[in-house]
Amino acid sequence: MNPTRRRNLKFERDITHHCARGVADPSELIEHAEARAGGRLSGEYVTDPMLVATDRDRSHDVLEELADARNHLVWWLEHNLDEPTVRYKQAALRHIILAYQQLGES
């Protein structure tokens, strides 16, 4: 069994709002990311990594991946705020928030 820990949703939401301040409203991304973290993906879409599934909703898939990326960044930030690279991770989160907003509007 893989090791686990409890999520700190308040921290995850607060750091996302902090990184979005002045550029975007991250509410939809937060909601999506929290829903993604609560479930499991059904597995690979294809059996051969050289094949591309042609029946995918690519816009939806990108939003899913951005929600996953947000989760991974906030989980890293939760335990590494004293690391010298934290500002780069926060900047990356800001870009993810902006990308999510832009793609969600298109």
N, C-alpha and C positions, 0 to 999 in steps of 0.2 A: 504494500500500500504506500502511495506517495505521501510525503509529509504535507500537512495543511496548516492553515492558520485562519482565524476569523478576519473577515474584511472590516475595515473601518470606513463605513460609508460617509461619515461626516468629513473625514480627511479627504477622501476621494472627491467629494463634491466641492469642498472648499478650495482645494488646490486647482481644480478645473476652473472654477469661477475666478480665482486669482489670476490664472494665466490668460483668461479670456477678457479680463477687465479692459474696457475701452475699445475692444475690437469686435466682439460678438457676444451673443447670448448662447451659452453652451447647454441650455436646458434640454434640448432635444437629444444632443449627443450623450449627455449624462444618462437620460432615460434609456436610450438605446444601449449604451455600454453596460448599464446595470442589468438589463434584460439578457444581454449576451453572456455576461459573466455567470449568470444564474443557470445557464443550460450547457449542454454539450453539443458540439457539432456532430453531425451524423457520420462523418468520415470523409474519405477522399471522394472527389467527384469523378475521377477517372483512375484506372489501374496503372496506366503507363504515364510517367511524368513528361513524356514527349508529346502527349496528346492534349488537346484543348477541348473541353466540353463546349459544344456550340449552342446549347439550349439554356445558357445562364443569363440572368438579368445582371449584366455587368455593373450598372449603376448601383443596384442594390448590393451587390457583392462588395463594391468599394466602400459603401457606407458601413457594411458589416466589419470589414477589415479596419477601418478607421476607429470604430467603436472598440475593437479588440486592442488596437494600438493605444488608445486612451487608457484602457484598463491596465495594460502592462506598464505604461509610464507612471500612472498614479501609484501603482503598487511599488515601483522602484523608489519614487519620491518619498513615499511614506517612511521608508527606513534609511534614506540616504541624503537627507536635507543638508548634512554637513559636508558632503562630498564636493570637491572643487568643480565638478562638471554639472552641478545641479542647474545652473542657469541655462545650460544648453538643453537639458531635458525639459525645462520649463518652456523654453522657446519652441522646442519641437511640439510640445503639447499645444501651445498657442497656434502653431501652424496646422495641427490636426483639427483643432476646433474650427479654424477658418475654412479648411478644406471641407469638413463635414457640412458646415453651413452653406458653402457655395454649391456643393454637389446636391445637397438636399433641396435647393431652390431651383435646380435645373431640371 
